[in-house]
């Protein structure tokens, strides 16, 4: 009986802060939105370092638009739990609402994440 060596496990890609932001936002809007754009820019003050995330999210269809409207209302006061990061600020910067040909909502938001030490 010969023992065959077990193949090495495939490495999972490491989740970045941007991945975690998108996942946290998806949880908040019930996975009804689609990320259209996401930019990340380094941010620093004398005492803190972090990143500013700007996203555009699309909510298409009646149910998704309702989830998007709830997302707009909840985002500024939501308590995020992102490992290694503190969400210092989160807000909606623009909302575009259309009813025809189908209900559609585009939400632009910004989050400032600070690195926890």
N, CA, C and O of each residue as an XYZ file, in Angstrom:
468
protein
N       0.835     -1.161      0.000
C       0.000      0.000      0.000
C       0.892      1.240      0.000
O       1.680      1.444      0.923
N       0.766      2.048     -1.017
C       1.605      3.245     -1.087
C       0.769      4.470     -0.774
O      -0.356      4.620     -1.251
N       1.329      5.320      0.019
C       0.632      6.554      0.383
C       1.020      7.639     -0.606
O       2.195      7.965     -0.771
N       0.027      8.178     -1.245
C       0.286      9.269     -2.185
C       0.329     10.574     -1.411
O      -0.476     10.795     -0.506
N       1.259     11.428     -1.765
C       1.318     12.717     -1.065
C       0.052     13.532     -1.357
O      -0.456     13.550     -2.479
N      -0.420     14.183     -0.343
C      -1.591     15.028     -0.545
C      -1.161     16.317     -1.223
O      -0.135     16.901     -0.874
N      -1.945     16.752     -2.184
C      -1.591     17.996     -2.882
C      -1.708     19.181     -1.927
O      -2.543     19.179     -1.022
N      -0.868     20.190     -2.135
C      -0.947     21.373     -1.270
C      -2.298     22.060     -1.440
O      -2.880     22.045     -2.524
N      -2.783     22.655     -0.373
C      -4.054     23.376     -0.432
C      -3.886     24.638     -1.252
O      -2.865     25.324     -1.199
N      -4.914     24.909     -2.000
C      -4.901     26.152     -2.765
C      -5.046     27.315     -1.793
O      -5.888     27.283     -0.896
N      -4.243     28.316     -1.972
C      -4.303     29.493     -1.099
C      -5.486     30.357     -1.492
O      -5.725     30.635     -2.667
N      -6.212     30.769     -0.473
C      -7.299     31.708     -0.726
C      -6.705     33.103     -0.814
O      -5.818     33.455     -0.037
N      -7.189     33.893     -1.752
C      -6.683     35.257     -1.819
C      -7.040     36.003     -0.535
O      -8.131     35.837      0.011
N      -6.128     36.805     -0.077
C      -6.351     37.577      1.145
C      -7.345     38.696      0.864
O      -7.229     39.406     -0.135
N      -8.319     38.845      1.751
C      -9.314     39.897      1.583
C      -8.716     41.237      1.986
O      -8.118     41.373      3.054
N      -8.887     42.208      1.125
C      -8.383     43.555      1.386
C      -9.429     44.366      2.141
O     -10.567     43.926      2.305
N      -9.043     45.538      2.593
C      -9.993     46.438      3.241
C     -11.120     46.794      2.268
O     -12.277     46.905      2.674
N     -10.792     46.973      1.000
C     -11.818     47.283     -0.002
C     -12.817     46.133     -0.136
O     -14.020     46.368     -0.249
N     -12.325     44.890     -0.123
C     -13.221     43.727     -0.163
C     -14.149     43.729      1.037
O     -15.341     43.446      0.919
N     -13.591     44.049      2.186
C     -14.394     44.061      3.422
C     -15.418     45.191      3.419
O     -16.525     45.017      3.928
N     -15.072     46.330      2.861
C     -16.024     47.445      2.746
C     -17.187     47.022      1.865
O     -18.347     47.209      2.233
N     -16.883     46.449      0.698
C     -17.952     46.014     -0.207
C     -18.843     44.963      0.455
O     -20.063     45.002      0.301
N     -18.247     44.031      1.184
C     -19.029     42.994      1.865
C     -19.914     43.593      2.955
O     -21.073     43.202      3.095
N     -19.380     44.536      3.727
C     -20.164     45.170      4.794
C     -21.325     45.975      4.212
O     -22.429     45.958      4.757
N     -21.078     46.679      3.108
C     -22.151     47.432      2.468
C     -23.205     46.494      1.892
O     -24.399     46.778      1.978
N     -22.776     45.378      1.306
C     -23.722     44.394      0.758
C     -24.607     43.834      1.864
O     -25.807     43.643      1.666
N     -24.023     43.572      3.020
C     -24.821     43.101      4.151
C     -25.846     44.154      4.558
O     -26.985     43.823      4.888
N     -25.442     45.420      4.533
C     -26.334     46.507      4.939
C     -27.507     46.655      3.969
O     -28.631     46.900      4.407
N     -27.272     46.512      2.670
C     -28.371     46.678      1.716
C     -29.005     45.350      1.310
O     -29.756     45.285      0.337
N     -28.700     44.300      2.056
C     -29.352     43.011      1.807
C     -28.976     42.379      0.485
O     -29.742     41.583     -0.057
N     -27.802     42.722     -0.050
C     -27.291     42.169     -1.306
C     -28.211     42.490     -2.494
O     -28.303     41.717     -3.448
N     -28.887     43.641     -2.418
C     -29.768     44.064     -3.511
C     -29.072     45.011     -4.473
O     -29.586     45.268     -5.561
N     -27.907     45.536     -4.092
C     -27.217     46.505     -4.932
C     -26.040     45.882     -5.655
O     -25.525     44.833     -5.267
N     -25.633     46.554     -6.710
C     -24.470     46.125     -7.500
C     -23.467     47.274     -7.504
O     -23.833     48.422     -7.758
N     -22.198     46.966     -7.220
C     -21.158     47.989     -7.216
C     -20.834     48.362     -8.661
O     -20.412     47.519     -9.453
N     -21.036     49.637     -8.990
C     -20.678     50.134    -10.320
C     -19.237     50.609    -10.343
O     -18.484     50.305    -11.268
N     -18.858     51.368     -9.302
C     -17.483     51.852     -9.196
C     -17.064     51.820     -7.731
O     -17.892     51.936     -6.827
N     -15.769     51.661     -7.518
C     -15.215     51.714     -6.166
C     -13.785     52.220     -6.290
O     -12.936     51.574     -6.903
N     -13.532     53.376     -5.704
C     -12.171     53.908     -5.669
C     -11.725     53.998     -4.220
O     -12.531     54.181     -3.308
N     -10.446     53.867     -4.039
C      -9.847     53.895     -2.704
C      -8.645     54.824     -2.760
O      -7.818     54.730     -3.667
N      -8.554     55.723     -1.785
C      -7.457     56.693     -1.765
C      -6.893     56.746     -0.346
O      -7.647     56.799      0.625
N      -5.580     56.731     -0.233
C      -4.941     56.831      1.078
C      -5.314     58.149      1.728
O      -5.470     59.169      1.057
N      -5.453     58.111      3.039
C      -5.819     59.290      3.810
C      -4.992     59.289      5.089
O      -4.746     58.232      5.671
N      -4.565     60.463      5.525
C      -3.795     60.542      6.773
C      -3.958     61.919      7.398
O      -4.132     62.928      6.715
N      -3.895     61.918      8.721
C      -3.834     63.164      9.489
C      -2.580     63.056     10.358
O      -1.794     62.121     10.199
N      -2.396     63.977     11.245
C      -1.220     63.924     12.114
C      -1.249     62.680     12.997
O      -0.206     62.095     13.288
N      -2.444     62.280     13.418
C      -2.548     61.157     14.368
C      -3.128     59.872     13.789
O      -2.998     58.817     14.410
N      -3.762     59.925     12.623
C      -4.425     58.737     12.072
C      -4.025     58.496     10.629
O      -3.645     59.414      9.904
N      -4.123     57.225     10.229
C      -3.920     56.847      8.830
C      -5.064     55.932      8.426
O      -5.610     55.193      9.246
N      -5.414     55.992      7.161
C      -6.500     55.152      6.688
C      -6.731     55.325      5.208
O      -5.829     55.694      4.456
N      -7.972     55.049      4.797
C      -8.336     55.146      3.386
C      -9.739     55.710      3.256
O     -10.604     55.478      4.101
N      -9.948     56.462      2.172
C     -11.280     56.972      1.841
C     -11.783     56.140      0.662
O     -11.110     56.008     -0.360
N     -12.973     55.588      0.829
C     -13.592     54.748     -0.191
C     -14.794     55.478     -0.773
O     -15.665     55.936     -0.033
N     -14.842     55.587     -2.096
C     -15.971     56.197     -2.801
C     -16.589     55.121     -3.686
O     -15.902     54.506     -4.502
N     -17.889     54.900     -3.519
C     -18.570     53.857     -4.262
C     -19.826     54.387     -4.930
O     -20.462     55.320     -4.440
N     -20.172     53.779     -6.056
C     -21.463     54.000     -6.701
C     -22.145     52.636     -6.734
O     -21.577     51.656     -7.216
N     -23.369     52.587     -6.215
C     -24.128     51.341     -6.133
C     -25.411     51.473     -6.940
O     -26.089     52.497     -6.868
N     -25.745     50.444     -7.707
C     -26.963     50.418     -8.510
C     -27.975     49.489     -7.863
O     -27.664     48.348     -7.521
N     -29.192     49.995     -7.701
C     -30.320     49.193     -7.227
C     -31.342     49.206     -8.351
O     -31.943     50.246     -8.622
N     -31.553     48.070     -9.013
C     -32.449     47.987    -10.162
C     -33.636     47.090     -9.841
O     -33.468     45.966     -9.369
N     -34.830     47.596    -10.102
C     -36.050     46.856     -9.822
C     -36.704     47.380     -8.553
O     -36.052     47.999     -7.711
N     -37.991     47.125     -8.429
C     -38.766     47.676     -7.320
C     -38.239     47.256     -5.947
O     -38.057     48.100     -5.070
N     -37.996     45.965     -5.760
C     -37.516     45.473     -4.469
C     -36.127     46.023     -4.144
O     -35.853     46.396     -3.004
N     -35.257     46.071     -5.149
C     -33.908     46.580     -4.941
C     -33.929     48.070     -4.606
O     -33.160     48.521     -3.758
N     -34.797     48.835     -5.259
C     -34.896     50.273     -4.981
C     -35.359     50.502     -3.547
O     -34.851     51.393     -2.866
N     -36.318     49.705     -3.085
C     -36.755     49.816     -1.686
C     -35.588     49.546     -0.742
O     -35.418     50.252      0.252
N     -34.779     48.522     -1.048
C     -33.599     48.214     -0.230
C     -32.597     49.363     -0.307
O     -31.959     49.691      0.694
N     -32.452     49.976     -1.475
C     -31.545     51.106     -1.653
C     -31.975     52.321     -0.855
O     -31.140     53.032     -0.294
N     -33.289     52.562     -0.803
C     -33.793     53.690     -0.023
C     -33.531     53.471      1.465
O     -33.173     54.409      2.178
N     -33.709     52.238      1.935
C     -33.409     51.916      3.335
C     -31.911     52.074      3.597
O     -31.511     52.558      4.656
N     -31.084     51.665      2.631
C     -29.635     51.801      2.737
C     -29.239     53.266      2.910
O     -28.405     53.590      3.755
N     -29.836     54.150      2.113
C     -29.551     55.588      2.191
C     -29.875     56.116      3.588
O     -29.123     56.920      4.139
N     -30.988     55.667      4.157
C     -31.399     56.135      5.476
C     -30.502     55.586      6.588
O     -30.236     56.284      7.567
N     -30.037     54.349      6.447
C     -29.292     53.680      7.514
C     -27.783     53.929      7.493
O     -27.142     53.878      8.543
N     -27.209     54.196      6.328
C     -25.751     54.274      6.198
C     -25.074     55.233      7.176
O     -24.110     54.830      7.827
N     -25.527     56.479      7.311
C     -24.776     57.423      8.157
C     -24.638     56.997      9.620
O     -23.650     57.344     10.267
N     -25.603     56.257     10.149
C     -25.569     55.878     11.562
C     -25.215     54.415     11.789
O     -25.231     53.948     12.928
N     -24.902     53.696     10.740
C     -24.632     52.257     10.865
C     -23.303     52.006     11.586
O     -22.307     52.682     11.326
N     -23.305     51.036     12.485
C     -22.090     50.620     13.198
C     -21.451     49.474     12.413
O     -21.967     48.356     12.416
N     -20.357     49.738     11.757
C     -19.675     48.724     10.959
C     -18.745     47.890     11.836
O     -18.217     48.369     12.840
N     -18.558     46.640     11.439
C     -17.611     45.740     12.107
C     -16.667     45.204     11.034
O     -16.877     44.119     10.491
N     -15.628     45.976     10.737
C     -14.638     45.591      9.728
C     -13.335     45.335     10.466
O     -12.765     46.262     11.043
N     -12.846     44.087     10.462
C     -11.632     43.755     11.216
C     -10.451     44.668     10.873
O     -10.123     44.870      9.704
N      -9.822     45.211     11.915
C      -8.644     46.048     11.736
C      -8.933     47.466     11.291
O      -8.009     48.259     11.107
N     -10.218     47.799     11.114
C     -10.588     49.118     10.606
C     -11.680     49.727     11.478
O     -12.527     49.021     12.023
N     -11.643     51.032     11.596
C     -12.690     51.779     12.267
C     -13.312     52.691     11.221
O     -12.604     53.467     10.581
N     -14.615     52.611     11.041
C     -15.282     53.489     10.085
C     -15.564     54.806     10.804
O     -16.481     54.902     11.619
N     -14.760     55.814     10.486
C     -14.853     57.113     11.155
C     -15.983     57.958     10.589
O     -16.552     58.793     11.293
N     -16.311     57.745      9.314
C     -17.356     58.534      8.684
C     -17.938     57.744      7.528
O     -17.206     57.104      6.774
N     -19.244     57.786      7.390
C     -19.918     57.143      6.258
C     -21.104     58.009      5.883
O     -21.893     58.402      6.743
N     -21.229     58.303      4.607
C     -22.345     59.147      4.190
C     -22.670     58.984      2.721
O     -21.866     58.489      1.931
N     -23.858     59.409      2.384
C     -24.334     59.392      1.005
C     -24.014     60.751      0.398
O     -24.330     61.785      0.986
N     -23.393     60.752     -0.767
C     -23.029     62.013     -1.416
C     -23.963     62.379     -2.563
O     -24.067     63.549     -2.932
N     -24.650     61.375     -3.133
C     -25.555     61.658     -4.252
C     -26.510     60.488     -4.425
O     -26.140     59.331     -4.229
N     -27.750     60.811     -4.797
C     -28.759     59.797     -5.083
C     -29.429     60.166     -6.396
O     -29.887     61.293     -6.579
N     -29.480     59.202     -7.306
C     -30.155     59.401     -8.595
C     -31.286     58.381     -8.667
O     -31.046     57.176     -8.599
N     -32.517     58.865     -8.804
C     -33.702     58.020     -8.767
C     -34.411     58.107    -10.114
O     -34.678     59.208    -10.596
N     -34.720     56.971    -10.728
C     -35.485     56.947    -11.977
C     -36.605     55.924    -11.848
O     -36.441     54.889    -11.203
N     -37.735     56.219    -12.459
C     -38.863     55.292    -12.423
C     -39.080     54.577    -13.744
O     -39.609     53.466    -13.760
N     -38.681     55.194    -14.861
C     -38.921     54.603    -16.168
C     -37.618     54.355    -16.893
O     -36.719     55.188    -16.771
N     -37.444     53.299    -17.622
C     -38.434     52.269    -17.946
C     -38.682     51.281    -16.796
O     -39.695     50.581    -16.797
N     -37.775     51.216    -15.823
C     -38.019     50.419    -14.626
C     -37.426     51.180    -13.440
O     -36.524     51.998    -13.620
N     -37.927     50.917    -12.229
C     -37.361     51.605    -11.065
C     -35.858     51.348    -10.951
O     -35.386     50.220    -11.093
N     -35.125     52.427    -10.692
C     -33.661     52.342    -10.627
C     -33.159     53.424     -9.686
O     -33.643     54.556     -9.693
N     -32.187     53.051     -8.883
C     -31.607     53.987     -7.927
C     -30.099     53.816     -7.970
O     -29.589     52.701     -7.858
N     -29.385     54.927     -8.133
C     -27.927     54.902     -8.058
C     -27.538     55.743     -6.850
O     -27.917     56.909     -6.738
N     -26.774     55.130     -5.948
C     -26.350     55.787     -4.724
C     -24.834     55.920     -4.736
O     -24.117     54.940     -4.941
N     -24.355     57.130     -4.516
C     -22.919     57.348     -4.363
C     -22.670     57.624     -2.880
O     -23.350     58.437     -2.255
N     -21.680     56.924     -2.342
C     -21.385     57.082     -0.914
C     -19.883     57.090     -0.691
O     -19.103     56.635     -1.528
N     -19.502     57.623      0.467
C     -18.099     57.678      0.857
C     -17.962     57.157      2.275
O     -18.809     57.407      3.133
N     -16.872     56.424      2.506
C     -16.541     55.938      3.847
C     -15.092     56.254      4.124
O     -14.230     56.073      3.264
N     -14.826     56.727      5.328
C     -13.457     56.967      5.765
C     -13.112     55.879      6.777
O     -13.729     55.795      7.839
N     -12.129     55.049      6.447
C     -11.682     53.984      7.325
C     -10.344     54.354      7.939
O      -9.426     54.788      7.243
N     -10.244     54.177      9.249
C      -8.993     54.414      9.953
C      -8.436     53.084     10.405
O      -9.179     52.210     10.852
N      -7.127     52.929     10.289
C      -6.476     51.693     10.716
C      -6.469     51.640     12.233
O      -6.046     52.585     12.898
N      -6.950     50.507     12.781
C      -6.901     50.329     14.235
C      -5.486     49.882     14.608
O      -4.885     49.043     13.936
N      -4.974     50.455     15.686
C      -3.617     50.060     16.099
C      -3.651     49.143     17.280
O      -2.602     48.714     17.759
